[in-house]
């Protein structure tokens, strides 16, 4: 009942730019900062180390477990949501309460510009959004033109080792690889983070192995028959920003492209 009463006042408000935003995804919190809208954030869902600019923002729970009462006490007029940042039950509960939601799950780098433009309008930062998205799109085109290859470099992207996880074809990291003239050897898998076997990696024999952390590299020395191992092309990802789909991901992709340019 308390939750319902807290929401009734929101429903009577006229449609206008959001002024009290709660972010339920670290990448969307980062996007708010990139739009110079950190002042509008009244709460965030914790999921890893926070940027210093968000250190004092109230928490509404941790990744996968939203504290609903705490969120409602903040009286948000917009909630930023990544589909998997909370469970389906709580996601449905938010929709039933009538709180405006902005849901985002970009699959391509170009989607990030569209997302920034849409969110900028929702929060009254349209001018800033137009500035950053124009620069983003120009930079993206330049990277695509510079690193295009007639025959894409084959890459295995390792998230973790035990069990062995990679990224699927619809995950945005796969698009970052394409921008760099490379192709994810597991691009045919539709899950965002599928579990695979070493035997599957051996069968696809990538030219490069990218590991999310440097400590994962040594484990591949046991498989010298892999082209990537034989040529010394098992590398740690040069910038972990590649795993945070906000506007900064483009420069993380540029550093990835520079690394992959060294591959034989």
N, C-alpha and C positions, 0 to 999 in steps of 0.2 A: 504493500500500500504506500509506504514512504516513497518508493521509487516512482510510482504512478503520479503521486502528488508533485514530485519534483519536476516531472516532465510536462505537466499540464500548462505551466506558465510559458514554456518554450513554444508550444503549438500556437499560441496567440500572437507571437512576434511576427512582424512583417519580414518578408524575405529581404535580406541585406547581406553585405559582406560579413563573414564570420569574424567574431572578435574574441571568442574564447574557444581555443582549439585544443583537443586532446589527441595525441599521436600514439597509435598502438603498433608502430613499427619504427625501429631505429633509422631505417633508410628514409622514411617520410619525415621524421624529426630533422634529419640532416637536410632534406630538401627545404623544409621551412627556414632553416638557417641560411641556405643558399638564396632564398627569396627575401632575405632580410626581414623575416617575420617571426623571429624567435620571441619577440615580445607578446605575440598572440598565443603562444603555447602556455596552457595553464596546467598541463599534466602530461606525463609520458609513461609508456610501458617499458620497463627495464628489460634489456636483452643484450648484455655485454657492457663494455666500458662506455660511459657517456662522454660526448664532447664537453669541454670545459664550459661552454656557453649554456649547457643544460644542467649543470651540476646542482643547481638549487631548485629545479623544477620538481613539483610534487610527483611521486610515483603512484601509478594506479595498478600496480602488480608487476608480475614478471611474465616473460614470454610464455605463452600457452595458458596462463592463469590470470585473468583479469579480475580485479577487486571491484565488483559492480557498484557497491554502495559508495566506495571512495570516489569512483569516477563521477557518479551522479551528484555528489556534494560539490564538485567543481563546476557544475552547471555549464557544460560545454554547449556551444551552438554548432559545432562541427567536430566529427570524429574521423581521424585518418586511419584507415584500416588496410593491412596486408592480409589476404585471405587466410593464411595459415598462422597468423600471429595470435589468434585466440581460437578456441574450439568452436565447432558449428553450433552448439547449443547457445553459447554466449553471443555468437554472431546473430543468431535468430532473435535472441532476446533484445539486442540493441535495435534491430529493425522494428520489432513490435512496439518498442517504446516511442518510436517516431523521432529519435534524434537523428539529424542529418548526418549521413555517412559519405565519405569519399574513399572508395575502394580502388586500389591500384595493384596490378601485377604485371609489370612490363616484361615483354619477351624479347624485345629488340632495343638497342641503344636509342634508336629514333623515337621509341615510345616514351623515353624519359623526357624528351623535349615536349611532347604532347602533354604528358602528365604535369610538367612544371607550368605549362601555359594554362591548363585547366584549373589547377590548384591556385595559381596566381589570381585568376578571376574570382574564385570562390572566397578568397581572403582579402580582397582589395589591394593586391599587389600586382595588378596587371601590367603596369609599366615596367617594373623590375623583371617580371617574367618574360616580357617580350625582349628585353635586352639580353638576358642570359640565354634564352632559347635560340635567338638569332646567332649568337656567337657559338653556341653548342652545335647547331646544325652545320654551320660553316666548317668548324673544326672536324666534325664527323666525316663530311664529304672529303676533306683534305686527307684524312687518314685512309679512307677507303681507296682513294686514287693512288696514294703513295705506296701502299703495301699490297696492292692487288697482285696475285700470282696467276699465271696460266694454269698451273697445277697446284691446288691448295696443299699446304703442308699438313700432314696428318698428326693430330695431337690427342693424347690422353690426358684428361684433367682429373687429378686425384684429390678428392676431398678428405678422405680418411683411409686408414689401412686395415683396421680390424674392427668390424668387417670393412671390405673394400667398397668405397662409394665414389661415384663420379657424378657428372652433370648430364642431363638429357638434352635433347635437341631443342626443346622449347625454353630451356633455362637461358637467361640473358647472357650468361658467360659464353654460351655457344655462339651467340651473335658477335660478341667481342672478338672471339677467335676468327670469325669470318671477316670482320673488319681488317684483321691483321693478315689476311691471305691464308688462313688456316682453316681446318675442318675438324670438328670434334669426332673422333672415331666411333663414339656412341651416340651420334646425333639422331639415329633411328629410334632411340628409346624416348618415350613420351614423358616418363616421370621426371620431376625436377631433379631428384637426387637418387637415381637407381643404385641398388646394390649389385655388384658384378663380381666375377671371379678373376683370379690371376690368369687362368686358362683363356678367358675371353679376351684379356689384354694381349696375351701371346698370339692368339689367333688373328687379331686385328693389327698387330705389329706396328704401332705408331712410330713416326719419325722423331717425335718429341714427347716427353712425359713432363707435365707440369704438376708440381705438388703444392698444396695449399700452405704447407709448412716445411721448412728446411729439414726438420728431423725425419721427414718421411722419405727423403731421397735415398738414403743408404740401403734401404730394403730392396731396391731394384737391382743391386749389384749381383744378387743371386740369379739373375736372368740375363746373362750376357748375350743370349741369342736374339734379344730384342734390338732392333735398329737403334732405338733411342739410347740404349745402354752402350752398345758397341761404339757409337759415335760421341759419347759423352754429352748427350743432350737430354739429361734428366735434371731439371732445374726447379728451384722454388719460384713461386709466383712473385714477381718483383714488387708488387703493391697490393696489399690485402684489400684496398679500396675496390678492387675488381669484384669483390663479393658483397659490396653494398650498393644496390641500384639507386643511386642518387646522381646528381649531375657530375659530381667529382669522379664518377666511374669512367668518364671519357678520358681523363688524363691518366688514370690507372691503365686504361686500354692502350694509350699511346706508349706507356712504358713496357707493356706486354709486347706490343708490335716491335719495339726496338730490340727486345730480347730475342724474339722469334726470327728477326732478320739475320741473326747469327747462325741459324740452323742450316745444315747441309742437306 
